[in-house]
Amino acid sequence: MFLLLFIVLLIQFFTYWIFEPLVSFSEYLLEIRLFPIIALIGLIFLFSAKNFERN
């Protein structure tokens, strides 16, 4: 049981160690002040898609 607990804690530690810089960078990139610009680009991309059914 303690071996299983140790393995789980080890996995959690390495998961935090690997993904914490990625999460920190994405949190900085997607701050509230940048969200309107990202949303506007997403909406422009969404509504500017060409209709491929007209042939």
N, CA and C atoms as a LAMMPS dump frame, in Angstrom:
ITEM: TIMESTEP
0
ITEM: NUMBER OF ATOMS
165
ITEM: BOX BOUNDS ff ff ff
-5.0000000000000000e+02 5.0000000000000000e+02
-5.0000000000000000e+02 5.0000000000000000e+02
-5.0000000000000000e+02 5.0000000000000000e+02
ITEM: ATOMS id mol type element x y z
1 1 1 N 0.817 -1.191 0
2 1 2 C 0 0 0
3 1 3 C 0.865 1.261 0
4 2 1 N 1.922 1.252 0.807
5 2 2 C 2.812 2.415 0.843
6 2 3 C 3.58 2.568 -0.467
7 3 1 N 3.878 1.456 -1.107
8 3 2 C 4.543 1.523 -2.404
9 3 3 C 3.631 2.167 -3.442
10 4 1 N 2.364 1.819 -3.423
11 4 2 C 1.399 2.429 -4.332
12 4 3 C 1.267 3.922 -4.054
13 5 1 N 1.2 4.308 -2.801
14 5 2 C 1.124 5.714 -2.432
15 5 3 C 2.377 6.469 -2.87
16 6 1 N 3.531 5.861 -2.698
17 6 2 C 4.781 6.48 -3.137
18 6 3 C 4.799 6.676 -4.652
19 7 1 N 4.344 5.684 -5.395
20 7 2 C 4.322 5.792 -6.859
21 7 3 C 3.359 6.888 -7.299
22 8 1 N 2.195 6.973 -6.669
23 8 2 C 1.231 8.018 -7.014
24 8 3 C 1.801 9.4 -6.708
25 9 1 N 2.433 9.555 -5.559
26 9 2 C 3.041 10.844 -5.221
27 9 3 C 4.176 11.197 -6.177
28 10 1 N 4.928 10.21 -6.589
29 10 2 C 5.995 10.443 -7.553
30 10 3 C 5.439 10.885 -8.905
31 11 1 N 4.362 10.249 -9.342
32 11 2 C 3.717 10.635 -10.607
33 11 3 C 3.176 12.054 -10.506
34 12 1 N 2.558 12.392 -9.382
35 12 2 C 2.045 13.755 -9.21
36 12 3 C 3.17 14.779 -9.211
37 13 1 N 4.282 14.465 -8.588
38 13 2 C 5.412 15.389 -8.554
39 13 3 C 5.957 15.63 -9.962
40 14 1 N 6.163 14.556 -10.729
41 14 2 C 6.706 14.728 -12.071
42 14 3 C 5.704 15.38 -13.014
43 15 1 N 4.415 15.128 -12.806
44 15 2 C 3.401 15.804 -13.62
45 15 3 C 3.433 17.299 -13.354
46 16 1 N 3.518 17.691 -12.098
47 16 2 C 3.617 19.114 -11.756
48 16 3 C 4.897 19.714 -12.32
49 17 1 N 5.991 18.996 -12.229
50 17 2 C 7.281 19.485 -12.69
51 17 3 C 7.302 19.687 -14.199
52 18 1 N 6.61 18.824 -14.933
53 18 2 C 6.598 18.927 -16.39
54 18 3 C 5.597 19.976 -16.865
55 19 1 N 4.379 19.99 -16.295
56 19 2 C 3.316 20.833 -16.842
57 19 3 C 3.204 22.205 -16.19
58 20 1 N 3.857 22.443 -15.064
59 20 2 C 3.742 23.748 -14.413
60 20 3 C 4.279 24.885 -15.276
61 21 1 N 5.416 24.742 -15.965
62 21 2 C 5.847 25.848 -16.848
63 21 3 C 4.892 26.089 -18.015
64 22 1 N 4.309 25.032 -18.565
65 22 2 C 3.354 25.203 -19.666
66 22 3 C 2.098 25.925 -19.192
67 23 1 N 1.612 25.557 -18.024
68 23 2 C 0.416 26.198 -17.48
69 23 3 C 0.708 27.652 -17.131
70 24 1 N 1.858 27.916 -16.584
71 24 2 C 2.227 29.286 -16.247
72 24 3 C 2.321 30.15 -17.504
73 25 1 N 2.917 29.618 -18.564
74 25 2 C 3.03 30.373 -19.812
75 25 3 C 1.666 30.61 -20.435
76 26 1 N 0.806 29.584 -20.451
77 26 2 C -0.519 29.762 -21.04
78 26 3 C -1.375 30.709 -20.204
79 27 1 N -1.181 30.711 -18.886
80 27 2 C -1.899 31.654 -18.039
81 27 3 C -1.462 33.081 -18.345
82 28 1 N -0.177 33.281 -18.568
83 28 2 C 0.308 34.618 -18.93
84 28 3 C -0.21 35.025 -20.308
85 29 1 N -0.239 34.078 -21.242
86 29 2 C -0.658 34.379 -22.605
87 29 3 C -2.15 34.671 -22.69
88 30 1 N -2.942 33.976 -21.898
89 30 2 C -4.39 34.118 -21.979
90 30 3 C -4.953 34.938 -20.821
91 31 1 N -4.265 35.992 -20.473
92 31 2 C -4.771 36.866 -19.421
93 31 3 C -6.042 37.551 -19.897
94 32 1 N -6.763 38.115 -18.955
95 32 2 C -8.051 38.739 -19.259
96 32 3 C -7.884 39.873 -20.271
97 33 1 N -6.78 40.597 -20.213
98 33 2 C -6.617 41.726 -21.126
99 33 3 C -6.381 41.27 -22.563
100 34 1 N -5.893 40.049 -22.765
101 34 2 C -5.687 39.542 -24.119
102 34 3 C -6.88 38.758 -24.649
103 35 1 N -7.841 38.431 -23.774
104 35 2 C -8.958 37.597 -24.19
105 35 3 C -9.817 38.234 -25.277
106 36 1 N -10.145 39.541 -25.243
107 36 2 C -10.956 40.119 -26.327
108 36 3 C -10.287 40.021 -27.701
109 37 1 N -8.98 40.176 -27.746
110 37 2 C -8.269 40.081 -29.031
111 37 3 C -8.318 38.643 -29.554
112 38 1 N -8.096 37.689 -28.666
113 38 2 C -8.125 36.285 -29.073
114 38 3 C -9.536 35.886 -29.498
115 39 1 N -10.553 36.359 -28.764
116 39 2 C -11.935 36.051 -29.108
117 39 3 C -12.314 36.67 -30.447
118 40 1 N -11.871 37.891 -30.711
119 40 2 C -12.169 38.549 -31.98
120 40 3 C -11.528 37.806 -33.147
121 41 1 N -10.293 37.38 -32.989
122 41 2 C -9.623 36.603 -34.04
123 41 3 C -10.357 35.28 -34.269
124 42 1 N -10.791 34.643 -33.177
125 42 2 C -11.534 33.389 -33.309
126 42 3 C -12.855 33.582 -34.029
127 43 1 N -13.584 34.651 -33.715
128 43 2 C -14.854 34.902 -34.394
129 43 3 C -14.655 35.229 -35.867
130 44 1 N -13.636 36.002 -36.188
131 44 2 C -13.349 36.306 -37.594
132 44 3 C -13.02 35.034 -38.35
133 45 1 N -12.221 34.175 -37.748
134 45 2 C -11.884 32.912 -38.392
135 45 3 C -13.107 32.02 -38.544
136 46 1 N -13.979 32.019 -37.546
137 46 2 C -15.159 31.164 -37.587
138 46 3 C -16.131 31.596 -38.672
139 47 1 N -16.381 32.894 -38.792
140 47 2 C -17.371 33.376 -39.744
141 47 3 C -16.8 33.694 -41.117
142 48 1 N -15.5 33.577 -41.3
143 48 2 C -14.932 33.822 -42.621
144 48 3 C -14.673 32.526 -43.372
145 49 1 N -15.099 31.384 -42.834
146 49 2 C -14.901 30.105 -43.511
147 49 3 C -15.732 30.073 -44.787
148 50 1 N -15.108 29.61 -45.846
149 50 2 C -15.803 29.552 -47.13
150 50 3 C -16.756 28.37 -47.15
151 51 1 N -17.841 28.52 -47.884
152 51 2 C -18.829 27.457 -47.993
153 51 3 C -18.4 26.531 -49.126
154 52 1 N -18.021 25.315 -48.772
155 52 2 C -17.54 24.376 -49.771
156 52 3 C -18.66 23.575 -50.395
157 53 1 N -19.927 23.789 -49.969
158 53 2 C -21.034 23.025 -50.533
159 53 3 C -21.505 23.587 -51.867
160 54 1 N -21.105 24.775 -52.208
161 54 2 C -21.482 25.347 -53.505
162 54 3 C -20.535 24.875 -54.577
163 55 1 N -20.989 23.966 -55.388
164 55 2 C -20.149 23.458 -56.513
165 55 3 C -20.964 23.415 -57.789
